[in-house]
Amino acid sequence: MNLTDRGKVYLLICILSFVFSYSIITLNFFPHLGFALTFIIFALFSYKFKKVKDKDTKLYLLMTLIFSSFLFIRSDPFTTFLNLLAILFFGLQMLVPSKKEGFGFTDFIYAPILFIIKSVLTRNDYFLEYKEKKKVYKKVKIDEVVFGILITLLLMAVILPLLSSINPFFQKLVSDAWKFLSLENLLIFIGLENFFIWSIRLVFFLFFIFMIPKIITLFNKSYNYSIPSALKQQAFPLLIPKLILAMILFIFFVTQLQFYFASDQTFQNLGLNHSQRTREVFAQLSLVAGIVLLLIYNARLKGVFDRILNWTLGVQGIFLTAMAYKSVYEYINAWGLTHKRLYGLAFATLVAGIFVLFFNNYRQQKPKAIFVKKTIIFSGLILLIVNLLNFDYLIYYFKKAKTGQGIDYTYLSTLSPDSLSYKEQFLKLKELSEQNEYPQEGYDNKNPLIIIHKIESLQKKYLRFDLRTMNLLDFWQYQQIKEIDTGKLRAYYENKRPLKIRY
């Protein structure tokens, strides 16, 4: 092949762009494995061509690869969403050129945004470049050609219908051209669904071959991606807000202690029942603790009074986090596990850990940039633990969610395949449905069809196996329920008449 080294890299980019666009664009089911492989391959490909590979770059690469792998392992939608955010964040941190020592939290958000904008505007160094042949140096920039074709097609799709609606003669001309080219027959032959999906893939393919060469070009060029120093030097007047907040929190702690040690008679006089006493307040407490941390972090005054106020607010923030732990523990003990309670526990742990990191850094008077890096790594570790713990599995097998009537089977039926509980739920539903009127106190499920829908959806997904949409726990769950026949049980609930079920 008569291509230069840069030309060969560009050809490889074109091949990967096709693979990426084919892998991540599917119908009906989310491409778990497709996205996982796309992110992993792109991360490794980018890392190979990045010249400066410091320890931060290697760390961000590792985090990107780990969370990309969890896209294939975990199937819970919210966990998948968090993993996607983590991949984008750590992946962009890996791509951004070496950061200065003074990088703060806002710089870590600002830098990737600026990097993406500059990537669009930069002139890329990669294209189909051929070696000299007969004293002719030829450059073929296919990305510009295909990008121009794409823009032309989009313009035609918008402008032709608009002009046709204005002028009937022009409309007839367009209609005749459409018939002459037999485009309608072509669409019927190809299939509208296939035409749509391949059109989307084409758009993504063109986007990839347009952006990837620019990204590879840009991350090897030096540029300051931090927020302009003029904006950083502006000190926020936070002394008064911190002082008022400290006073409010002190009053809150006094009233909270009264609440904790109040007698049953006092609660009865206030009209509070057990549910209201063990209400979910961990999210609010963790949020207030986060606001406290934000105020302390942005304080730039270094006087004695300011340092005392910072430590006071820090202790109060830790107390707020401890109260959040107490709240979530009491609620879990009373009503079992749910996603909200487990994520509340994870968020409280995140806030508590950041407090420890901050005041350890504050006590040793180290640069804030060190605290920022440690916080980012710690946040990644918390998400890694969330992935490993598998909340759906914990909810079903360790402490099931409850209502006032007992186990909340309706909530359990909404769990993702990560719970590996579908077969057991089906057998429970089948057993009790064989009774004409099963007792509500034994099986309170307001919508039994939910678990039936989930089983049938998994069976449909893997009936025609598509490797791109495969997910490890998803497939593991399918192996347990693939032989289940849901037809009679579905008829039982849809028609509201008892039928004998055979499994």
C-alpha positions as CSV (number, residue, x, y, z in Angstrom):
1,M,0.0,0.0,0.0
2,N,1.5,3.3,-1.1
3,L,0.4,5.3,2.0
4,T,2.5,7.3,4.4
5,D,2.5,6.5,8.1
6,R,-0.1,9.2,8.7
7,G,-2.1,7.8,5.8
8,K,-2.1,4.4,7.4
9,V,-3.2,5.8,10.7
10,Y,-6.1,7.6,8.9
11,L,-7.1,4.4,7.1
12,L,-7.2,2.6,10.5
13,I,-9.4,5.4,11.9
14,C,-11.8,4.9,9.0
15,I,-12.0,1.1,9.7
16,L,-12.5,1.7,13.4
17,S,-15.2,4.4,12.7
18,F,-17.1,1.8,10.7
19,V,-16.7,-0.8,13.5
20,F,-17.8,1.8,16.2
21,S,-20.8,3.0,14.3
22,Y,-21.9,-0.6,13.6
23,S,-21.4,-1.7,17.2
24,I,-23.3,1.0,19.0
25,I,-26.3,1.5,16.7
26,T,-28.8,-1.3,17.2
27,L,-32.6,-1.6,17.3
28,N,-34.7,-2.5,20.3
29,F,-32.0,-3.3,22.8
30,F,-29.1,-1.3,24.3
31,P,-25.7,-2.3,22.8
32,H,-23.9,-3.1,26.1
33,L,-21.1,-5.1,24.6
34,G,-21.0,-2.8,21.6
35,F,-20.4,0.3,23.7
36,A,-18.0,-1.5,26.0
37,L,-15.7,-2.6,23.1
38,T,-16.0,0.8,21.4
39,F,-14.8,2.7,24.5
40,I,-12.1,0.2,25.3
41,I,-10.7,0.1,21.7
42,F,-10.9,3.9,21.4
43,A,-9.2,4.4,24.8
44,L,-6.3,2.0,23.9
45,F,-6.0,3.5,20.4
46,S,-5.8,7.0,21.7
47,Y,-3.3,6.1,24.4
48,K,-1.0,4.5,21.8
49,F,-0.7,7.7,19.9
50,K,-0.5,10.0,22.9
51,K,3.1,11.1,23.3
52,V,3.0,12.2,26.9
53,K,2.0,9.3,29.1
54,D,2.4,10.4,32.7
55,K,1.1,8.5,35.7
56,D,-2.2,10.5,35.6
57,T,-2.8,9.5,32.0
58,K,-2.3,5.9,32.9
59,L,-4.6,6.1,35.9
60,Y,-7.4,7.7,33.8
61,L,-6.9,5.1,31.1
62,L,-7.3,2.4,33.7
63,M,-10.5,3.9,35.2
64,T,-11.9,4.3,31.6
65,L,-11.2,0.6,30.9
66,I,-12.7,-0.6,34.2
67,F,-16.0,1.3,33.8
68,S,-16.1,0.4,30.1
69,S,-15.9,-3.3,31.1
70,F,-18.8,-2.7,33.6
71,L,-21.0,-1.6,30.7
72,F,-20.8,-5.3,29.6
73,I,-21.1,-6.7,33.1
74,R,-24.0,-4.7,34.7
75,S,-27.4,-4.3,33.2
76,D,-29.2,-2.0,35.7
77,P,-30.1,1.2,33.7
78,F,-29.1,3.7,36.4
79,T,-25.8,2.0,37.0
80,T,-25.2,1.9,33.3
81,F,-25.8,5.6,33.1
82,L,-23.3,6.3,35.9
83,N,-20.8,4.1,34.2
84,L,-21.2,6.1,30.9
85,L,-20.7,9.3,32.8
86,A,-17.6,7.9,34.4
87,I,-16.2,6.7,31.1
88,L,-16.7,10.1,29.5
89,F,-15.2,11.9,32.4
90,F,-12.1,9.8,32.9
91,G,-11.7,9.2,29.1
92,L,-11.6,13.0,28.5
93,Q,-9.2,13.5,31.4
94,M,-7.0,11.0,29.7
95,L,-7.2,12.8,26.4
96,V,-6.6,16.3,27.7
97,P,-2.8,17.2,27.6
98,S,-0.9,17.3,30.9
99,K,-2.5,19.5,33.4
100,K,-0.8,22.1,35.6
101,E,-0.4,21.6,39.3
102,G,-3.0,24.2,40.2
103,F,-5.9,22.4,38.6
104,G,-9.1,22.7,40.7
105,F,-12.5,21.0,40.5
106,T,-13.8,23.6,38.0
107,D,-10.7,23.1,35.8
108,F,-11.4,19.4,35.6
109,I,-14.9,20.2,34.2
110,Y,-13.8,23.2,32.1
111,A,-10.8,21.4,30.4
112,P,-12.7,18.6,28.7
113,I,-15.4,21.0,27.4
114,L,-12.7,23.3,26.0
115,F,-10.8,20.3,24.6
116,I,-14.0,19.1,22.7
117,I,-14.6,22.6,21.3
118,K,-10.9,23.0,20.2
119,S,-11.1,19.5,18.6
120,V,-13.9,20.6,16.3
121,L,-12.0,23.7,15.3
122,T,-8.4,22.3,15.0
123,R,-6.8,21.3,11.7
124,N,-6.1,17.5,11.8
125,D,-2.8,16.1,10.8
126,Y,-4.2,12.7,9.6
127,F,-5.6,12.0,6.1
128,L,-5.2,9.6,3.2
129,E,-1.7,10.8,2.4
130,Y,0.3,8.9,-0.3
131,K,4.0,8.6,-0.7
132,E,5.7,10.5,-3.5
133,K,5.2,8.8,-6.9
134,K,6.6,10.3,-10.0
135,K,7.3,13.6,-8.3
136,V,3.6,14.0,-7.4
137,Y,2.6,14.4,-3.7
138,K,-1.0,13.5,-3.5
139,K,-3.3,14.2,-0.5
140,V,-6.8,12.8,-0.5
141,K,-9.0,14.2,2.4
142,I,-12.0,11.8,2.3
143,D,-13.4,13.1,5.5
144,E,-14.0,16.5,3.9
145,V,-15.7,14.9,0.9
146,V,-18.0,12.7,2.9
147,F,-18.7,15.5,5.3
148,G,-19.7,17.7,2.4
149,I,-22.0,15.0,1.0
150,L,-23.6,14.5,4.4
151,I,-24.3,18.3,4.7
152,T,-25.7,18.3,1.2
153,L,-28.1,15.4,1.9
154,L,-29.3,17.1,5.1
155,L,-29.9,20.4,3.3
156,M,-31.8,18.6,0.6
157,A,-33.9,16.8,3.2
158,V,-34.9,20.2,4.7
159,I,-35.0,22.5,1.7
160,L,-36.7,20.3,-0.9
161,P,-39.9,19.7,1.2
162,L,-40.1,23.5,2.1
163,L,-39.8,24.6,-1.5
164,S,-42.2,21.9,-2.7
165,S,-44.8,23.2,-0.2
166,I,-44.5,26.7,-1.8
167,N,-44.5,26.0,-5.5
168,P,-46.6,23.1,-7.0
169,F,-44.5,23.2,-10.2
170,F,-41.4,22.6,-8.2
171,Q,-43.2,19.9,-6.2
172,K,-44.1,18.1,-9.4
173,L,-40.5,18.3,-10.6
174,V,-39.2,16.8,-7.4
175,S,-41.9,14.1,-7.5
176,D,-41.0,13.2,-11.1
177,A,-37.3,13.0,-10.2
178,W,-38.1,10.8,-7.2
179,K,-40.1,8.4,-9.5
180,F,-37.5,8.5,-12.2
181,L,-34.7,7.5,-9.9
182,S,-37.1,4.8,-8.4
183,L,-36.1,5.9,-4.9
184,E,-39.4,4.8,-3.4
185,N,-38.9,1.3,-4.8
186,L,-35.4,1.3,-3.6
187,L,-36.5,2.1,0.0
188,I,-39.1,-0.6,-0.2
189,F,-36.5,-3.1,-1.4
190,I,-34.0,-2.2,1.3
191,G,-36.7,-1.9,4.0
192,L,-37.5,1.3,5.9
193,E,-36.1,-0.1,9.1
194,N,-32.8,-1.1,7.5
195,F,-32.6,2.2,5.7
196,F,-33.1,4.1,9.0
197,I,-30.6,2.2,11.0
198,W,-27.9,2.4,8.3
199,S,-28.5,6.1,7.9
200,I,-27.9,6.6,11.6
201,R,-24.7,4.5,11.3
202,L,-23.6,6.6,8.4
203,V,-24.0,9.8,10.4
204,F,-22.0,8.3,13.3
205,F,-19.4,7.0,10.9
206,L,-18.9,10.4,9.4
207,F,-18.8,12.0,12.8
208,F,-16.1,9.5,14.0
209,I,-13.8,10.0,10.9
210,F,-14.3,13.8,11.3
211,M,-13.5,13.9,15.1
212,I,-11.1,11.1,15.9
213,P,-8.2,12.5,13.7
214,K,-8.7,15.9,15.2
215,I,-8.6,14.5,18.8
216,I,-5.4,12.6,18.1
217,T,-3.9,15.7,16.6
218,L,-4.9,18.0,19.5
219,F,-3.9,15.9,22.5
220,N,-0.3,16.0,21.4
221,K,-0.2,19.8,21.3
222,S,0.5,21.9,24.3
223,Y,-2.2,24.3,25.4
224,N,-3.4,25.6,28.8
225,Y,-6.8,24.1,29.5
226,S,-7.3,25.6,33.0
227,I,-9.7,28.4,33.7
228,P,-8.2,31.9,33.1
229,S,-6.2,33.0,36.2
230,A,-8.1,36.3,36.3
231,L,-11.3,34.4,37.2
232,K,-9.6,32.3,39.8
233,Q,-8.1,35.2,41.7
234,Q,-11.5,36.6,42.5
235,A,-12.1,35.7,46.2
236,F,-15.7,35.0,47.2
237,P,-16.9,36.9,50.3
238,L,-18.0,33.7,52.1
239,L,-17.3,34.7,55.7
240,I,-20.8,35.8,56.5
241,P,-22.5,32.8,54.8
242,K,-20.2,30.4,56.6
243,L,-20.9,32.1,60.0
244,I,-24.7,32.1,59.5
245,L,-24.6,28.5,58.3
246,A,-22.6,27.4,61.3
247,M,-25.2,29.0,63.6
248,I,-28.1,27.4,61.8
249,L,-26.5,24.0,62.0
250,F,-25.8,24.4,65.7
251,I,-29.5,25.1,66.3
252,F,-30.4,22.2,64.1
253,F,-28.2,19.8,66.0
254,V,-29.9,20.8,69.3
255,T,-33.4,20.2,67.9
256,Q,-32.2,16.9,66.2
257,L,-30.9,15.6,69.6
258,Q,-34.3,16.4,71.1
259,F,-35.9,14.4,68.3
260,Y,-33.6,11.4,68.8
261,F,-34.2,11.3,72.6
262,A,-37.9,12.1,72.6
263,S,-40.2,9.6,74.3
264,D,-43.0,7.7,72.5
265,Q,-45.6,9.9,74.3
266,T,-44.0,13.0,72.9
267,F,-44.2,11.6,69.3
268,Q,-47.9,10.6,70.0
269,N,-48.6,14.2,71.1
270,L,-47.0,15.5,67.9
271,G,-49.1,13.0,65.8
272,L,-46.0,11.2,64.4
273,N,-46.2,7.5,63.7
274,H,-43.3,5.0,63.3
275,S,-43.0,5.6,59.6
276,Q,-42.7,9.3,60.0
277,R,-40.2,8.9,62.8
278,T,-37.9,6.8,60.5
279,R,-38.4,9.0,57.5
280,E,-35.9,9.2,54.7
281,V,-33.8,12.3,55.4
282,F,-30.4,11.0,54.4
283,A,-30.5,12.7,51.0
284,Q,-31.2,16.1,52.5
285,L,-28.6,15.7,55.2
286,S,-25.9,14.6,52.7
287,L,-26.8,17.5,50.4
288,V,-26.4,20.0,53.2
289,A,-23.1,18.4,54.1
290,G,-22.0,18.8,50.5
291,I,-22.9,22.5,50.6
292,V,-20.9,22.9,53.8
293,L,-17.9,21.3,52.0
294,L,-18.3,23.5,49.0
295,L,-18.2,26.7,51.2
296,I,-15.1,25.5,53.0
297,Y,-13.4,24.5,49.7
298,N,-14.0,27.9,48.1
299,A,-12.8,29.9,51.1
300,R,-9.6,31.8,50.4
301,L,-9.2,33.8,53.6
302,K,-6.4,32.4,55.9
303,G,-7.0,34.3,59.1
304,V,-7.3,32.6,62.5
305,F,-11.0,33.2,62.8
306,D,-11.6,31.9,59.3
307,R,-9.6,28.7,60.1
308,I,-11.6,28.2,63.3
309,L,-14.8,28.6,61.3
310,N,-13.7,26.2,58.7
311,W,-12.9,23.5,61.3
312,T,-16.2,24.2,63.0
313,L,-18.1,23.8,59.7
314,G,-16.1,20.6,59.0
315,V,-17.0,19.0,62.3
316,Q,-20.7,20.0,61.7
317,G,-20.5,18.5,58.2
318,I,-19.2,15.2,59.6
319,F,-22.0,15.2,62.1
320,L,-24.5,15.8,59.3
321,T,-23.1,12.8,57.4
322,A,-23.3,10.7,60.6
323,M,-26.9,11.6,60.9
324,A,-27.4,10.6,57.3
325,Y,-25.9,7.2,58.1
326,K,-28.3,6.9,61.1
327,S,-31.3,7.8,59.0
328,V,-30.5,5.4,56.2
329,Y,-29.7,2.6,58.7
330,E,-33.0,3.1,60.5
331,Y,-35.0,3.2,57.3
332,I,-33.3,0.0,55.9
333,N,-33.9,-1.7,59.2
334,A,-37.6,-0.8,59.1
335,W,-38.4,-1.1,55.4
336,G,-35.6,-3.1,53.8
337,L,-33.3,-2.1,50.9
338,T,-34.1,-0.1,47.8
339,H,-32.1,1.6,45.2
340,K,-32.8,5.0,46.8
341,R,-31.5,3.9,50.2
342,L,-28.4,2.2,48.9
343,Y,-27.5,5.1,46.6
344,G,-28.1,7.4,49.6
345,L,-25.7,5.3,51.6
346,A,-23.1,5.5,48.8
347,F,-23.5,9.3,48.5
348,A,-23.2,9.7,52.3
349,T,-20.0,7.6,52.1
350,L,-18.7,9.8,49.2
351,V,-19.3,13.0,51.2
352,A,-17.8,11.6,54.4
353,G,-14.7,10.4,52.4
354,I,-14.3,13.8,50.8
355,F,-14.5,15.5,54.2
356,V,-11.6,13.3,55.5
357,L,-9.5,13.9,52.4
358,F,-10.1,17.7,52.5
359,F,-9.2,18.2,56.2
360,N,-6.2,15.9,55.9
361,N,-5.1,18.1,53.0
362,Y,-6.1,21.2,54.9
363,R,-4.2,20.2,58.1
364,Q,-1.0,19.4,56.1
365,Q,-1.4,22.7,54.1
366,K,-0.9,20.9,50.8
367,P,-2.0,22.4,47.5
368,K,-5.7,22.0,46.7
369,A,-4.8,20.3,43.4
370,I,-3.7,17.2,45.4
371,F,-7.0,17.1,47.2
372,V,-8.9,17.4,43.9
373,K,-7.0,14.5,42.3
374,K,-7.6,12.3,45.4
375,T,-11.3,13.2,45.4
376,I,-11.7,12.3,41.7
377,I,-9.9,8.9,42.4
378,F,-12.0,8.3,45.5
379,S,-15.2,9.1,43.6
380,G,-14.2,6.5,41.0
381,L,-13.5,4.0,43.7
382,I,-17.0,4.6,45.2
383,L,-18.6,3.9,41.8
384,L,-16.4,0.8,41.4
385,I,-17.7,-0.5,44.7
386,V,-21.3,0.3,43.6
387,N,-20.7,-1.9,40.5
388,L,-19.2,-4.7,42.5
389,L,-21.9,-4.8,45.2
390,N,-24.7,-5.1,42.7
391,F,-27.6,-3.3,44.5
392,D,-30.3,-5.3,42.8
393,Y,-28.9,-8.6,44.1
394,L,-28.5,-7.2,47.6
395,I,-32.1,-5.9,47.6
396,Y,-33.6,-9.3,46.7
397,Y,-31.4,-11.7,48.6
398,F,-30.3,-9.8,51.7
399,K,-33.1,-7.5,52.8
400,K,-36.1,-7.3,50.6
401,A,-38.0,-4.0,50.4
402,K,-41.1,-3.8,52.6
403,T,-44.4,-1.9,52.9
404,G,-46.8,-1.8,55.8
405,Q,-48.3,-5.1,54.5
406,G,-45.0,-7.0,54.3
407,I,-42.5,-7.7,51.5
408,D,-43.0,-5.3,48.6
409,Y,-43.2,-7.8,45.7
410,T,-44.3,-5.1,43.3
411,Y,-41.0,-3.3,43.8
412,L,-39.0,-6.5,43.6
413,S,-40.5,-7.3,40.2
414,T,-39.1,-4.0,38.9
415,L,-35.5,-5.1,39.6
416,S,-33.1,-5.4,36.7
417,P,-31.7,-8.8,35.5
418,D,-28.7,-8.0,37.8
419,S,-30.8,-9.4,40.7
420,L,-30.8,-12.9,39.2
421,S,-34.2,-13.4,40.8
422,Y,-36.6,-13.7,37.8
423,K,-37.0,-17.5,38.0
424,E,-37.7,-17.4,41.8
425,Q,-40.2,-14.6,41.4
426,F,-42.0,-16.5,38.6
427,L,-42.2,-19.6,40.7
428,K,-43.6,-17.7,43.6
429,L,-46.1,-16.0,41.4
430,K,-47.1,-19.3,39.7
431,E,-47.5,-21.1,43.0
432,L,-49.8,-18.5,44.5
433,S,-51.7,-17.9,41.3
434,E,-52.8,-21.6,41.2
435,Q,-55.0,-20.6,44.1
436,N,-58.1,-18.8,43.0
437,E,-57.6,-16.0,45.5
438,Y,-54.1,-15.9,46.9
439,P,-53.8,-14.1,50.3
440,Q,-52.7,-10.4,49.9
441,E,-50.8,-10.6,53.2
442,G,-48.7,-13.4,51.8
443,Y,-48.0,-11.9,48.4
444,D,-48.9,-8.3,47.9
445,N,-48.1,-7.6,44.3
446,K,-50.1,-4.8,42.7
447,N,-48.9,-5.6,39.1
448,P,-47.8,-9.3,38.6
449,L,-47.5,-8.7,34.9
450,I,-44.3,-6.6,35.4
451,I,-42.1,-9.7,36.1
452,I,-43.8,-11.6,33.2
453,H,-43.0,-8.7,30.8
454,K,-39.4,-8.7,32.0
455,I,-39.0,-12.5,31.5
456,E,-40.5,-12.3,28.0
457,S,-38.3,-9.3,27.1
458,L,-35.2,-11.3,27.9
459,Q,-36.4,-14.3,26.0
460,K,-37.1,-12.1,23.0
461,K,-33.7,-10.4,23.2
462,Y,-31.8,-13.6,23.1
463,L,-34.1,-15.4,20.7
464,R,-32.1,-13.8,17.9
465,F,-28.7,-13.5,19.5
466,D,-27.0,-10.2,18.8
467,L,-23.5,-10.1,20.3
468,R,-23.5,-6.3,20.4
469,T,-26.4,-6.2,22.9
470,M,-25.1,-9.0,25.1
471,N,-24.6,-8.2,28.8
472,L,-23.0,-10.7,31.2
473,L,-25.6,-10.6,34.1
474,D,-28.4,-10.1,31.6
475,F,-27.4,-13.3,29.8
476,W,-26.8,-15.2,33.0
477,Q,-30.4,-14.3,34.1
478,Y,-31.6,-15.4,30.6
479,Q,-30.0,-18.8,31.1
480,Q,-32.2,-19.3,34.2
481,I,-35.5,-18.4,32.6
482,K,-35.1,-19.3,29.0
483,E,-37.3,-22.5,29.4
484,I,-40.1,-20.7,31.3
485,D,-43.5,-20.6,29.5
486,T,-45.3,-17.4,30.6
487,G,-48.3,-17.8,28.3
488,K,-50.8,-19.4,30.8
489,L,-49.7,-17.1,33.7
490,R,-50.1,-14.1,31.4
491,A,-53.6,-15.2,30.4
492,Y,-54.5,-15.7,34.1
493,Y,-53.8,-12.0,34.9
494,E,-55.0,-10.5,31.6
495,N,-58.3,-12.4,31.6
496,K,-58.7,-12.5,35.4
497,R,-59.6,-16.2,35.4
498,P,-57.8,-19.1,37.2
499,L,-55.8,-21.5,35.1
500,K,-53.7,-24.4,36.1
501,I,-50.1,-23.7,35.3
502,R,-47.5,-26.3,34.2
503,Y,-43.8,-25.4,34.4
